[in-house]
Amino acid sequence: MLAALAALAALACSCVDGADLGACHAARPPGAGPRVRPADEVRACNGAEALCDRRYDQVVYATAHNAMSNADEGWFIPNQRHPIGRALRDGVRALMLDTHYYRGEAYLCHGDCRIGRRPLADGLCSVRGFLDEHPDEVVTLLVESHISAEDTAAAVAQSGLDGYVHTQAPGAPWPTLREMIASGRRLVVFAESGGGAPDWYHALYEHSWETAYAFREPADMSCAGNRGDPRHPLFVLNHFISDPVADRTMAAQVNRDPALLDRARRCMRESGRLPNFVAVDFYDVGGLFGVVDALNREGPP
């Protein structure tokens, strides 16, 4: 059985989805500085002029849960249909990623790397390619890391993303999207555990809080807090069903509008906080993008 799963996983090991480290380095070598531009030249931010002068914590981002685990690349029991680069091109702006060691190297895996994996630097190269091609977009990585911060930083540098990372001190006001785009520092990286070194590798729960995530049916989806302090400015709304694993049919049910929008609004009323990261399985079914647009039109409570 494991041999069969490993054969499936081999499909996920090739450098697909437009990722090519040589091309990344040719476009901008590791350590290259950000591409700075005048703020008055920034006309749209994450697709909307109205978002440009909102702080990062005043914006809602379509978020792919376990974004690396996808059917197109042959992962076993995937959480998404499409890989990282396609997700970003489709409108996802925050990626939940899991990192593990496999044979001593840093990989994107969901638990057991034998049933789906991709070298971490290759996956990050897809993010880099998107940022290079879309200069008015701000992207976030929410990393469940099972590797060292040093190896995470090495993969970020190898992909050339170190020229994009933003650094935020806990408790300091977030910049606006316009300011982030103008500075070139428009990739925010969080670690679920650890974080803090290097300084751009932020400890997620020093900045945010989340709802529970182990829901088995739609009726379980409360707004009760889980990890993090609700006084923190960023709010992660986990909105996916695991019964016991991700299921596309169930995702279509809970991702639909108005179910998703109703829960987001309810949690915003109960908490007084804007749900910044609306995290779903199978982002391509249901109404995630319409819900995110509606919440961004309404703005913070």
Secondary structure as UniProt FT lines:
FT   HELIX           2..10
FT   TURN            11..13
FT   TURN            17..18
FT   HELIX           21..27
FT   TURN            30..31
FT   HELIX           39..41
FT   TURN            46..47
FT   HELIX           49..51
FT   TURN            52..53
FT   HELIX           56..58
FT   STRAND          61..64
FT   TURN            65..68
FT   TURN            71..74
FT   HELIX           84..90
FT   STRAND          94..102
FT   TURN            103..104
FT   STRAND          105..109
FT   HELIX           113..115
FT   STRAND          117..119
FT   HELIX           120..133
FT   TURN            135..136
FT   STRAND          139..145
FT   HELIX           149..159
FT   HELIX           161..163
FT   TURN            170..171
FT   HELIX           177..183
FT   STRAND          187..191
FT   TURN            199..200
FT   STRAND          201..203
FT   HELIX           204..206
FT   STRAND          208..211
FT   HELIX           218..220
FT   STRAND          225..228
FT   TURN            230..231
FT   STRAND          234..238
FT   HELIX           248..255
FT   TURN            257..258
FT   HELIX           259..271
FT   STRAND          277..280
FT   TURN            283..284
FT   HELIX           288..298
//
